Amino acid sequence: MNTGMTRHRRSPARTWGLPGAAAALVFFGAVVRGEDDRVVDDLPPAFLQLQQQQQQANRIDLGANFDQNVFQQAGGGFSLTPGRRRPSPTGGDGDQVPESPTLVVARNLAATRLAQIDSVCNLTDAQRLKLRLAMESDVRRLAEDIDAESRKYRGVEVNFNDQAGQRKWQQFQQDVQRCRQRLQGLFDVESLLMKVLPTTLDSEQYARLTAEIAARRSCRWRGLVTAAMLKCDDLLGLDQRQYEEIEKLLLEREPKLRLEPPVNRHEFHQAQQMLVWLVMSEIDAKRLKGIVSGRQWQALAQFANQGKAMRSYIEAQGILEKVQP
C-alpha cells in the first residue's frame, strides 16, 4: 500500500504543472517535425505571406523611387514605394527606349517659359527659334546631369534595417534634393537662355519683358507680405500706423522670387511665410523696436528668429531665383 502511494506521488502525469505541459508540447512538436524536416510547410499560408510582406517592406528599390521623388514629391519631402521594380525596356531589338523623364518635364517648363516671353514681346519667328534652341541646350544639359544620377541607383535595393542601407538612403536624399534644385533653376541667371535673351530681343522688347517680370514679382511679394501681416495683426493687435510701417519695411526688401511655380505645382505656403519672417530678420532691430511695444517686439523677434533658422529650408524649396554673382 505504501509502495503504491509512493509510485502515485512520483507519477509524472500527476506532477506536471503549466511549464511542464508547455515543455512537453514543444518536445512532442519537435518529434512530429523530426519525421518530416519541412517545418515551413507546417506554417499557415497567411503567416508566411505576412512574414514575406514585412521583410519586403524593409527593402526599397531606390532606382524605382528616384524619378518620383525628383519630379513629383513636394519640397523637401520624400515618398517611397517598397518592393522590387519590374524591369523596364532596355532598347533591344524591336524595343523602344522610353524617353528620359527629365527631358519630358524640362521641355514642358521650356514651353511655358517661351509662351510667357512671347506673350509680352510678340516674338518674330527668328527670335522664337533662337530662344527655343537655347532652351533645348539648357534642357539637354540638365537631362545629362539628372539622368546620370538616376543611373547610379538603377537596380539598387537597400535594407533600412542595416547601416549600409541607411547610409545609401541618406546619399539618395542628398542626390534627389540636388536634382530638384537643378530642375527648379533650369532657366536661372546661369542658363544659356538668360545669356542670349538680351541680345535676341530688341531694346523695346527687353524693356517690356523686364518691366513685366518686376511687376509680377512685386505683386507676388506684396501678397506674401499681406498674408504675413494679417497673422501679425491677429496676434499682436497692431494699430494702423504700426501695420503700415512694418509692411513698408518688408516691401522695401523684396527678394528675387521665382515666378514659375514649382515643378510639382505644390503651393509652398509654409516656406513662403517663413520667407517673410526671414526678410523681417534682416531689418534693423532698432527700427522694429521703435514701432512696436515691448510685448509686441517679443512676438516679432520670435517670428524673425524662426525665419532666420529656416533659411536653408526656404532656399531648398525653389521659391527664390539664384542671384547674379
Stockholm file with secondary structure:
# STOCKHOLM 1.0

chainA/1-325         MNTGMTRHRRSPARTWGLPGAAAALVFFGAVVRGEDDRVVDDLPPAFLQLQQQQQQANRIDLGANFDQNVFQQAGGGFSLTPGRRRPSPTGGDGDQVPESPTLVVARNLAATRLAQIDSVCNLTDAQRLKLRLAMESDVRRLAEDIDAESRKYRGVEVNFNDQAGQRKWQQFQQDVQRCRQRLQGLFDVESLLMKVLPTTLDSEQYARLTAEIAARRSCRWRGLVTAAMLKCDDLLGLDQRQYEEIEKLLLEREPKLRLEPPVNRHEFHQAQQMLVWLVMSEIDAKRLKGIVSGRQWQALAQFANQGKAMRSYIEAQGILEKVQP
#=GR chainA/1-325 SS CHHHHHHHHHCHHHHCCHHHHHHHHHHHHHHHHHTCCCTGGGSCHHHHHHHHHHHHHTEEEHHHHHHHHHHTSCTTCCCCCCBCCCCCCCCCTTCCCCCCHHHHHHHHHHHHHHHHHHHHHCCCHHHHHHHHHHHHHHHHHHHHHHHHHHHHTTTCEEETTSHHHHHHHHHHHHHHHHHHHHHHTTTSTTSHHHHHHHHHSCHHHHHHHHHHHHHHHHHHHHHHHHHHHHHHHHHHCCCHHHHHHHHHHHHTTCCCBCCSCCTTCCCCHHHHHHHHHHHHHTSCHHHHHTTSCHHHHHHHHHHHHHHHHTHHHHHHTTCBCCCCC
#=GC SS_cons         CHHHHHHHHHCHHHHCCHHHHHHHHHHHHHHHHHTCCCTGGGSCHHHHHHHHHHHHHTEEEHHHHHHHHHHTSCTTCCCCCCBCCCCCCCCCTTCCCCCCHHHHHHHHHHHHHHHHHHHHHCCCHHHHHHHHHHHHHHHHHHHHHHHHHHHHTTTCEEETTSHHHHHHHHHHHHHHHHHHHHHHTTTSTTSHHHHHHHHHSCHHHHHHHHHHHHHHHHHHHHHHHHHHHHHHHHHHCCCHHHHHHHHHHHHTTCCCBCCSCCTTCCCCHHHHHHHHHHHHHTSCHHHHHTTSCHHHHHHHHHHHHHHHHTHHHHHHTTCBCCCCC
//
